[in-house]
Amino acid sequence: MLPDDQLADTRELHLAWLDYYRETVERKLSGLSEVELVTSRLPSCWSPMELLKHLVFMERRWLRWGFLAEQVERPWGDSGVEDAPWRLEPGDNLDDLLAALRAGGERTREIVTGDLAAKAARGGRFGAEGEPPTLNWILFHVLQEYARHTGQLDIARELADGATGE
């Protein structure tokens, strides 16, 4: 269900849309066979499950490693290094990745309690150079990542079995 169109609080609006996109990703992946989850139908060669794994690590990179400067294990666990193609590893499975997506959403809600104008901490994703982004900017960036990748997943799902819609 779409977030309430009467939401005026920026924090709640960001969080509601992030929840919506996480739920949409989960809906888009449900019903795909094991083969379809790990098969690409696109020239860029990513599979639906690789996209899911990217979303899990992307949110972790921006909120925990980025905003909090928390030392996270394998910040680029979806690709190995920055800007590399997404990849799955032995043992990756839909249930675990969806659980990680949900847990990441819960952790984001815990993080997003203070001032949206607060700057990201240094020492994780952001070093001593340049001005780190605000929490509001980070949330907007994460939201656009979800929106873009959910749209891509719409196309992958339609190519896989013809299913369309939100």
MARVO-735830 format. One line per field, with one value per atom (N, C-alpha, C): atom name; residue in one letter; residue number from 1; y, z, x. Coordinates in steps of 0.02 Angstrom, whole numbers, plus 32768, in hexadecimal, padded with zeros to 4 digits. Layout:
atom	c(CA/...)
res	c(A/...)
n	c(NUM/...)
Y	c(Y/...)
Z	c(Z/...)
X	c(X/...)
END
This chain:
atom	c(N/CA/C/N/CA/C/N/CA/C/N/CA/C/N/CA/C/N/CA/C/N/CA/C/N/CA/C/N/CA/C/N/CA/C/N/CA/C/N/CA/C/N/CA/C/N/CA/C/N/CA/C/N/CA/C/N/CA/C/N/CA/C/N/CA/C/N/CA/C/N/CA/C/N/CA/C/N/CA/C/N/CA/C/N/CA/C/N/CA/C/N/CA/C/N/CA/C/N/CA/C/N/CA/C/N/CA/C/N/CA/C/N/CA/C/N/CA/C/N/CA/C/N/CA/C/N/CA/C/N/CA/C/N/CA/C/N/CA/C/N/CA/C/N/CA/C/N/CA/C/N/CA/C/N/CA/C/N/CA/C/N/CA/C/N/CA/C/N/CA/C/N/CA/C/N/CA/C/N/CA/C/N/CA/C/N/CA/C/N/CA/C/N/CA/C/N/CA/C/N/CA/C/N/CA/C/N/CA/C/N/CA/C/N/CA/C/N/CA/C/N/CA/C/N/CA/C/N/CA/C/N/CA/C/N/CA/C/N/CA/C/N/CA/C/N/CA/C/N/CA/C/N/CA/C/N/CA/C/N/CA/C/N/CA/C/N/CA/C/N/CA/C/N/CA/C/N/CA/C/N/CA/C/N/CA/C/N/CA/C/N/CA/C/N/CA/C/N/CA/C/N/CA/C/N/CA/C/N/CA/C/N/CA/C/N/CA/C/N/CA/C/N/CA/C/N/CA/C/N/CA/C/N/CA/C/N/CA/C/N/CA/C/N/CA/C/N/CA/C/N/CA/C/N/CA/C/N/CA/C/N/CA/C/N/CA/C/N/CA/C/N/CA/C/N/CA/C/N/CA/C/N/CA/C/N/CA/C/N/CA/C/N/CA/C/N/CA/C/N/CA/C/N/CA/C/N/CA/C/N/CA/C/N/CA/C/N/CA/C/N/CA/C/N/CA/C/N/CA/C/N/CA/C/N/CA/C/N/CA/C/N/CA/C/N/CA/C/N/CA/C/N/CA/C/N/CA/C/N/CA/C/N/CA/C/N/CA/C/N/CA/C/N/CA/C/N/CA/C/N/CA/C/N/CA/C/N/CA/C/N/CA/C/N/CA/C/N/CA/C/N/CA/C/N/CA/C/N/CA/C/N/CA/C/N/CA/C/N/CA/C/N/CA/C/N/CA/C/N/CA/C/N/CA/C/N/CA/C/N/CA/C/N/CA/C/N/CA/C/N/CA/C/N/CA/C/N/CA/C/N/CA/C/N/CA/C/N/CA/C/N/CA/C/N/CA/C/N/CA/C)
res	c(M/M/M/L/L/L/P/P/P/D/D/D/D/D/D/Q/Q/Q/L/L/L/A/A/A/D/D/D/T/T/T/R/R/R/E/E/E/L/L/L/H/H/H/L/L/L/A/A/A/W/W/W/L/L/L/D/D/D/Y/Y/Y/Y/Y/Y/R/R/R/E/E/E/T/T/T/V/V/V/E/E/E/R/R/R/K/K/K/L/L/L/S/S/S/G/G/G/L/L/L/S/S/S/E/E/E/V/V/V/E/E/E/L/L/L/V/V/V/T/T/T/S/S/S/R/R/R/L/L/L/P/P/P/S/S/S/C/C/C/W/W/W/S/S/S/P/P/P/M/M/M/E/E/E/L/L/L/L/L/L/K/K/K/H/H/H/L/L/L/V/V/V/F/F/F/M/M/M/E/E/E/R/R/R/R/R/R/W/W/W/L/L/L/R/R/R/W/W/W/G/G/G/F/F/F/L/L/L/A/A/A/E/E/E/Q/Q/Q/V/V/V/E/E/E/R/R/R/P/P/P/W/W/W/G/G/G/D/D/D/S/S/S/G/G/G/V/V/V/E/E/E/D/D/D/A/A/A/P/P/P/W/W/W/R/R/R/L/L/L/E/E/E/P/P/P/G/G/G/D/D/D/N/N/N/L/L/L/D/D/D/D/D/D/L/L/L/L/L/L/A/A/A/A/A/A/L/L/L/R/R/R/A/A/A/G/G/G/G/G/G/E/E/E/R/R/R/T/T/T/R/R/R/E/E/E/I/I/I/V/V/V/T/T/T/G/G/G/D/D/D/L/L/L/A/A/A/A/A/A/K/K/K/A/A/A/A/A/A/R/R/R/G/G/G/G/G/G/R/R/R/F/F/F/G/G/G/A/A/A/E/E/E/G/G/G/E/E/E/P/P/P/P/P/P/T/T/T/L/L/L/N/N/N/W/W/W/I/I/I/L/L/L/F/F/F/H/H/H/V/V/V/L/L/L/Q/Q/Q/E/E/E/Y/Y/Y/A/A/A/R/R/R/H/H/H/T/T/T/G/G/G/Q/Q/Q/L/L/L/D/D/D/I/I/I/A/A/A/R/R/R/E/E/E/L/L/L/A/A/A/D/D/D/G/G/G/A/A/A/T/T/T/G/G/G/E/E/E)
n	c(1/1/1/2/2/2/3/3/3/4/4/4/5/5/5/6/6/6/7/7/7/8/8/8/9/9/9/10/10/10/11/11/11/12/12/12/13/13/13/14/14/14/15/15/15/16/16/16/17/17/17/18/18/18/19/19/19/20/20/20/21/21/21/22/22/22/23/23/23/24/24/24/25/25/25/26/26/26/27/27/27/28/28/28/29/29/29/30/30/30/31/31/31/32/32/32/33/33/33/34/34/34/35/35/35/36/36/36/37/37/37/38/38/38/39/39/39/40/40/40/41/41/41/42/42/42/43/43/43/44/44/44/45/45/45/46/46/46/47/47/47/48/48/48/49/49/49/50/50/50/51/51/51/52/52/52/53/53/53/54/54/54/55/55/55/56/56/56/57/57/57/58/58/58/59/59/59/60/60/60/61/61/61/62/62/62/63/63/63/64/64/64/65/65/65/66/66/66/67/67/67/68/68/68/69/69/69/70/70/70/71/71/71/72/72/72/73/73/73/74/74/74/75/75/75/76/76/76/77/77/77/78/78/78/79/79/79/80/80/80/81/81/81/82/82/82/83/83/83/84/84/84/85/85/85/86/86/86/87/87/87/88/88/88/89/89/89/90/90/90/91/91/91/92/92/92/93/93/93/94/94/94/95/95/95/96/96/96/97/97/97/98/98/98/99/99/99/100/100/100/101/101/101/102/102/102/103/103/103/104/104/104/105/105/105/106/106/106/107/107/107/108/108/108/109/109/109/110/110/110/111/111/111/112/112/112/113/113/113/114/114/114/115/115/115/116/116/116/117/117/117/118/118/118/119/119/119/120/120/120/121/121/121/122/122/122/123/123/123/124/124/124/125/125/125/126/126/126/127/127/127/128/128/128/129/129/129/130/130/130/131/131/131/132/132/132/133/133/133/134/134/134/135/135/135/136/136/136/137/137/137/138/138/138/139/139/139/140/140/140/141/141/141/142/142/142/143/143/143/144/144/144/145/145/145/146/146/146/147/147/147/148/148/148/149/149/149/150/150/150/151/151/151/152/152/152/153/153/153/154/154/154/155/155/155/156/156/156/157/157/157/158/158/158/159/159/159/160/160/160/161/161/161/162/162/162/163/163/163/164/164/164/165/165/165/166/166/166)
Y	c(7FC5/8000/803E/806F/80AE/80D1/80F5/811D/8150/8163/8194/81D5/81ED/822A/8269/8261/8299/82A1/8274/8279/82BA/82E1/8320/8320/82F4/82F0/82CE/82F0/82D7/8294/828C/824D/8214/821D/81E8/81DB/820F/8206/81DA/81EA/81C1/8178/816F/812B/8104/8126/8104/80EE/8119/8105/80CE/80D0/809A/8058/8059/801C/8003/8031/8020/7FFD/8019/7FFB/7FB7/7FB0/7F6E/7F3A/7F4C/7F1E/7F0E/7F40/7F35/7F05/7F0F/7EE2/7E9A/7E92/7E4F/7E32/7E5A/7E41/7E2D/7E56/7E48/7E07/7DF7/7DBA/7D7C/7D85/7D4A/7D2D/7CED/7CCD/7CBD/7CDB/7CC8/7C85/7C5C/7C1C/7C28/7BF4/7BF9/7C0B/7BEF/7BFD/7C46/7C5F/7CA4/7CD6/7CC4/7CF1/7CFC/7CCC/7CD1/7CD7/7CE0/7CE5/7D2D/7D45/7D88/7D83/7DB1/7DB7/7DF9/7E1A/7E5D/7E60/7E8E/7E94/7EA3/7EC5/7ED6/7E9A/7E64/7E23/7E1B/7E49/7E3E/7E15/7DEE/7DC5/7DE7/7DD5/7DF2/7DE9/7DB0/7DA5/7DCF/7DDA/7E06/7E4E/7E63/7EA6/7EAB/7E78/7E76/7E7C/7E57/7E59/7E9F/7EBE/7F02/7F31/7F2D/7F59/7F50/7F12/7F05/7F29/7F20/7F3E/7F89/7FA1/7FE9/800F/7FF7/8019/8017/7FE0/7FD9/8009/800D/803B/8083/8098/80DF/80F1/80C6/80D9/80C4/8087/806F/8084/8070/807F/80C9/80E4/812A/815A/815E/8190/8186/8149/813C/8131/8122/810E/80CE/80A4/8063/8037/8012/7FE4/7FA5/7F9E/7F65/7F32/7EF5/7EC0/7EC3/7EC2/7EC1/7EF5/7F35/7F68/7F60/7F41/7F35/7EEB/7ECC/7E84/7E71/7EA0/7E91/7E8C/7EA7/7EA9/7E9A/7E9C/7E92/7ED3/7F01/7F43/7F76/7FB5/7FEA/7FE7/7FF0/7FF4/7FB3/7F7B/7F3A/7F1D/7EEE/7ECE/7EAA/7EA9/7E85/7E3B/7E17/7DCF/7DAC/7D6E/7D42/7D16/7CFF/7CD1/7C90/7C59/7C1B/7C27/7C0E/7C16/7C4F/7C7F/7CB4/7C95/7CA9/7C90/7CC6/7CBF/7CF1/7D00/7CCC/7CD7/7CFF/7CEF/7D13/7D5B/7D65/7DA9/7DD4/7DB7/7DDD/7DED/7DBE/7DCB/7E04/7E04/7E3A/7E7C/7E7C/7EB9/7ED5/7EAA/7EC0/7EDA/7EB6/7ECB/7F0D/7F17/7F56/7F90/7F83/7FB6/7FC7/7F95/7FA2/7FCA/7FB9/7FDE/8026/8030/8074/809D/8080/80A3/80B7/808B/809B/80D5/80D7/810A/814E/814E/818D/81A9/81BE/81DA/8223/8237/8279/82AC/82E1/8318/8302/830E/82FB/8324/835E/8388/8372/8340/8328/830D/831A/8301/82BA/8294/8250/8253/8221/821C/820A/821C/820A/81CA/81A4/8168/8128/812A/80F0/80FC/8108/8115/8158/8187/81CB/81D9/81EB/81FA/8243/825A/829E/82D2/82BC/82EA/82FB/8339/834F/8350/836D/8372/8335/8310/82D6/82ED/82C3/82D6/82D6/82F6/82F7/82B6/82A8/826D/8273/82AF/82B8/82A6/82BC/82AC/8260/8241/81F9/81D4/81E7/81C7/81CF/820B/8216/81EC/81E6/81BD/8173/815A/8114/810A/813A/8136/8133/815C/815A/8119/80FD/80BB/8086/8086/8057/8061/809F/80AD/8095/80A7/8093/8048/8027/7FDF/7FB9/7FD4/7FB3/7FB7/7FEF/7FF4/7FC2/7FBA/7F87/7F41/7F35/7EF3/7EE8/7F1D/7F17/7EFA/7F14/7EFD/7EB5/7EA6/7E61/7E30/7E42/7E15/7E0C/7E42/7E3D/7E10/7E17/7DEC/7DA3/7D98/7D54/7D2F/7D4F/7D2A/7D54/7D91/7DBB/7DE2/7DD7/7DFA/7E44/7E6E/7EB6/7ED4/7F14/7F38/7F3B/7F64/7F6D/7F35)
Z	c(8000/8000/8000/7FD8/7FD4/8018/8027/8065/8065/809F/80A9/8086/805B/8036/8060/80A0/80CE/80FA/80F1/8118/8107/813A/812F/8150/8180/81A2/8173/8163/8133/8149/8188/81A1/8195/81AA/81A1/8157/812F/80E7/80C9/80D9/80C1/80D8/8118/8134/8117/810D/80F1/80A9/8081/803C/803A/8066/8068/807A/80AB/80BC/8080/805D/8023/7FEE/7FDF/7FAD/7FC3/8003/801B/8011/8023/801B/7FD2/7FA6/7F5F/7F43/7F57/7F42/7F57/7F95/7FAD/7F84/7F75/7F4C/7F06/7EE9/7EA5/7EA2/7ED8/7ED9/7EEA/7F0E/7F21/7EE2/7EDD/7EA3/7E6C/7E6E/7E3D/7E51/7E20/7E2E/7E43/7E5F/7E72/7E36/7DFD/7DC0/7DAB/7DAC/7D98/7DC9/7E08/7E39/7E2B/7E0C/7E01/7DB7/7D8C/7D45/7D2E/7D03/7CE7/7CA2/7C93/7C51/7C31/7C4F/7C3B/7C22/7BF4/7BDB/7C13/7C48/7C7E/7CAC/7CA3/7CC2/7D0C/7D2C/7D73/7D79/7DAF/7DBC/7DF2/7DF8/7E2D/7E73/7E81/7EC3/7ECE/7E99/7E9F/7EAE/7E8E/7E9C/7EE6/7EFF/7F45/7F72/7F64/7F8D/7F8A/7F4F/7F49/7F77/7F78/7FA3/7FEC/8001/8047/8058/802E/803C/8030/7FFF/7FF2/802E/804B/8085/80C0/80CA/8100/80F5/80B6/80A7/80B6/80A4/80AD/80F4/8116/8159/8190/8192/81C8/81BD/8185/8177/8165/8142/812C/8164/8175/81A6/81EB/8204/8248/824B/8213/8210/8238/823B/825C/8231/8250/822B/821C/81DD/81C9/81A4/81AB/8187/813D/8113/80CA/80B0/80B4/809C/8052/802B/7FE4/7FD9/8007/8003/7FC9/7FA9/7F6E/7F2E/7F30/7EF3/7EFE/7F3B/7F49/7F51/7F22/7F24/7F05/7F13/7EF8/7EAC/7E91/7E48/7E22/7E44/7E22/7E18/7DEA/7DE1/7E20/7E2A/7E63/7E5A/7E92/7E8E/7ECA/7EBF/7EF4/7F09/7F46/7F60/7F73/7F77/7F8E/7FD2/7FD8/8017/8016/7FE7/7FE2/7FCF/7FF1/7FE0/7FED/7FCE/7FD0/8018/803F/8083/80AE/80AB/80D3/80BB/807A/8060/8070/806C/807E/80C9/80F2/813A/8147/8122/8129/8111/80DC/80C4/80FA/8118/814D/818A/819E/81D7/81C9/818B/8178/817E/816B/8172/81BB/81E6/822E/8249/8233/824A/8231/81F3/81D9/8204/8217/8242/8285/82A0/82DE/82D5/829C/828E/8281/825F/8249/8280/82B5/82EC/82FC/82E7/82F7/82C1/82C2/8294/824D/821E/81D8/81BA/81D7/81BF/81DA/8207/8224/81ED/81F3/81C2/81D4/81A1/81AB/81D2/81FB/8221/81F2/8207/81E1/81FE/81D3/81EB/81CE/81AF/818D/8142/8123/80DB/80CB/80F9/80ED/8115/80F2/8112/8124/812A/8140/8108/80CA/8092/8082/8072/805E/8098/8089/80BB/80B5/80EB/80E6/80DC/80BC/80AF/80EE/80E8/811F/811F/8158/815D/812B/8122/80F3/80AC/8098/8056/804E/8082/8080/8078/809F/8099/8054/8038/7FF5/7FC2/7FCA/7F9D/7FA2/7FDE/7FE8/7FC9/7FD2/7FB6/7F6A/7F4A/7F01/7EE9/7F10/7EFE/7EFE/7F32/7F35/7EFC/7EEE/7EB9/7E75/7E66/7E27/7E20/7E53/7E4F/7E51/7E72/7E72/7E2B/7E09/7DC3/7D97/7DA2/7D7C/7D8A/7DC9/7DDC/7DBC/7DB3/7D90/7D4A/7D28/7CE4/7CE4/7D12/7D16/7D24/7D50/7D60/7D24/7D01/7CC6/7C91/7C87/7C58/7C6E/7CAF/7CC9/7CC0/7CD4/7CD2/7CBF/7CA9/7C92/7CC9/7D08/7D3F/7D3D/7D42/7D43/7D7E/7D89/7DBE/7DFD/7E2B/7E6A/7E99)
X	c(802A/8000/802D/801A/803F/803F/8073/8073/803B/8026/7FF1/8002/7FD6/7FE4/7FDB/7FCB/7FC6/8004/8034/8072/8095/80A6/80C9/810E/8118/8158/818B/81C1/81F2/820E/821E/823A/8209/81CB/819A/818B/818E/8184/81BB/81FA/8232/8229/821C/8218/81DD/81A4/8169/8177/8197/81A6/81DA/820C/823C/821B/81ED/81C7/819F/817F/8158/8183/81BD/81E8/8203/8214/822B/81F4/81B7/817E/8171/8179/816F/81A3/81E2/8217/8206/81F1/81DF/81A6/8173/813B/8153/817E/8197/81BF/81E2/820B/81E3/81AC/8184/8163/8164/8146/8178/81B3/81E6/8205/8213/8233/827B/829A/82E1/830B/82FB/8321/8318/82DA/82CD/82EE/82F4/8313/835D/837E/83C6/83D9/83A6/83B2/83A7/83D3/83CB/83AC/8380/8363/8377/83A8/83BA/8402/8411/8456/8489/8473/84A1/84AF/848A/8497/8489/8465/8454/8415/8411/83D6/83AC/836C/8343/8360/837D/8399/83D9/83FF/8439/8422/83ED/83D2/83BC/839A/8386/83C3/83F7/8433/8452/8451/846A/8444/8402/83DA/83EB/83F5/8408/8449/847B/84BD/84BD/8498/8494/847A/8443/8426/8457/8477/84A9/84E3/84FB/8533/8523/84E7/84D6/84C2/849D/8485/84B5/84C9/84F5/853E/855A/85A0/85A8/8576/857A/8568/8528/8513/8531/852F/8548/8594/85B3/85FA/8606/85D3/85D9/8605/8630/865A/8631/861E/85F5/8621/860F/8632/8620/8651/8648/8616/8627/85F8/85E6/8611/8603/85F4/85D1/85C3/8597/8577/854D/8576/85B4/85DB/8626/863C/8683/86A8/869E/86BD/868C/869A/866F/866C/8631/8625/8631/8634/863B/85F4/85ED/85AB/8595/8553/8537/8544/8547/8554/8535/8525/850E/8547/8544/8576/8553/8578/855A/8538/84FD/84D9/84A7/84AE/847D/843A/8405/83C3/838F/8356/8321/830B/82FD/82E4/8314/8354/8386/838F/838F/8397/8359/831E/82E2/82E2/82F8/82FE/8330/8367/8399/837C/8353/8333/8305/82DC/82AF/82D6/830A/8333/8355/836B/8389/8357/8319/82E5/82D9/82D7/82CF/8309/8346/8381/8380/8369/8363/8333/82FB/82CB/82EC/8316/8339/836A/838A/83BD/839D/8364/8346/8318/8336/830F/8322/835E/8376/8368/838F/838A/839C/8370/837D/83B5/83C4/83FA/843E/843F/847E/84AB/84EB/851C/8531/8541/855B/859C/85A7/85E5/861F/865A/8696/86B3/86D4/86F6/86DA/86A0/8684/868B/8653/8653/8674/866F/8688/86C6/86FB/873B/8741/877E/878C/8781/8781/877B/8733/8727/86E4/86B3/867A/8645/8617/860C/85DF/8597/856E/8529/84FE/84C5/8495/846D/844E/8422/83E9/83CE/8397/83AD/83E9/8403/840C/8429/8433/83F1/83BF/837D/8360/8366/834C/8371/83B3/83DB/83C5/83BE/83A8/8363/8337/82F4/82F7/8320/8324/8343/8372/838E/8356/832E/82F6/82C6/82B4/8283/829E/82DD/82FB/82FF/8318/8321/82DF/82AD/826C/824E/8258/8242/8266/82A7/82CC/82B2/82A1/8287/8242/821B/81DB/81E6/8218/8226/823F/826C/8287/824F/8220/81E9/81BB/81AD/8182/81A2/81E4/8207/8208/8209/820D/81CA/8194/8154/8117/8123/80EC/80C8/80DA/80B8/80C9/8095/809E/807A/8084/8061/808A/8072/8095/8082)
END
